[in-house]
């Protein structure tokens, strides 16, 4: 889970920086960050769900 978190964070960071340089405004980078948080959240929930079964 640690490696997944680090990879997801770095990927979101790189994509957000790319989007800030490519597009005007902050909507796209903010969406990338929100999507990364959502993916991480569901990954953690999935891990917890597997432990409770």
C-alpha positions in Angstrom: 0.0 0.0 0.0 2.9 2.3 0.7 4.3 2.0 -2.8 0.8 2.5 -4.3 0.4 5.7 -2.4 3.8 7.0 -3.4 3.4 6.2 -7.0 -0.1 7.7 -7.1 1.1 10.9 -5.4 4.0 11.3 -7.8 1.9 10.6 -10.8 -0.8 13.1 -9.7 1.9 15.7 -9.0 3.5 15.3 -12.4 0.2 15.4 -14.2 -1.0 18.4 -12.3 2.2 20.3 -13.1 1.8 19.3 -16.8 -1.8 20.5 -16.8 -0.9 23.8 -15.1 1.6 24.5 -17.9 -0.7 23.3 -20.7 -4.1 24.7 -19.8 -5.3 28.0 -18.4 -6.9 28.0 -14.9 -6.7 25.4 -12.2 -9.8 23.2 -12.9 -7.9 20.5 -14.7 -5.0 20.2 -12.1 -7.7 20.3 -9.3 -9.6 17.5 -11.0 -6.4 15.4 -11.3 -5.8 15.8 -7.6 -9.4 15.0 -6.7 -9.3 11.9 -8.9 -6.0 10.7 -7.3 -7.5 11.2 -3.8 -10.6 9.3 -4.9 -8.6 6.4 -6.3 -6.5 6.2 -3.1 -9.7 6.3 -0.9 -11.3 3.4 -2.7 -8.0 1.4 -2.6 -7.9 1.8 1.1 -11.5 0.9 1.5 -11.0 -2.2 -0.6 -8.0 -3.2 1.6 -10.1 -2.7 4.8 -13.0 -4.6 3.2 -10.8 -7.6 2.5 -9.5 -7.7 6.0 -13.0 -7.8 7.5 -14.2 -10.7 5.4 
